[in-house]
């Protein structure tokens, strides 16, 4: 449990560490990086000056390596992959998540899982605006009532995003993603397949402040998604009699606003950098299908709360001057009894 901010050490007030936004990258910076390209692998060991031997290349930028080591994670990133202290033109990143769910509300007997993988790349321009593109794959399945109710979905998405520092302590990014989904449904002995499309718009603002030895990172997210489902038939045999039920084309929307607070602390074991963190959040769904109603075990519609809490524990680690990895585990259904949602996440970022 993270102690309240007011009790964080040290007891004496400490001056706030200034956070300066990374400067725009000019041609001279890029030229220096190109000149060091052949020897950058020696920098990745982050040896101090008194450890440099006579055979060590003299044009290796140890100052830049040390800046990356000491500045990693010390300011609000323009995008999740740009935690680095030293700015670069390009960033390539991977985000993998897996979910495990169980829902026992109102007599339900539903279990599910989901896997989400996203690969993105972006370029930073001289005005510090970051523009990028992403591709994604997702797979979901749910099963209930001993297999009599089953849903399987998989699909691909493509999108773009733009990010911009707002001040010394805040950054903002927005993304637009279009996804194609294939669905297979089973209700008792009836089966059907249909296609869906989804358009998602997300706006994030991220900040970072110091509280003694701890870093406080608030984040606010506004998300909106629109789904369109094709019409399809549920068909099968009931006592050897063919049955077909037509399901009409429909659409629905989801809209949420979420506030998160991450508390972290930086450690330097050896020449590495590790930042463990805890995060707590609250999510409010202001647009929900059927106003949040769910079908109960006796086929009645029951209302559910629009509020949802989350808790995550994780860590970031700087692998090299140009690469970091982040891993976390989370519980995403605080406040909803008999409904459990667990998340595991792996994030990789490479700057070049």
Helices and strands as residue ranges (DSSP letters): G 5-7, H 27-35, G 37-39, H 40-43, G 49-51, H 62-71, E 90-103, G 105-107, E 110-124, E 130-144, E 149-165, E 170-187, E 190-207, E 209-211, E 214-229, E 232-238, E 241-247, E 250-267, E 273-287, G 289-292, E 294-295, E 301-302, E 307-320, E 323-334, E 339-351
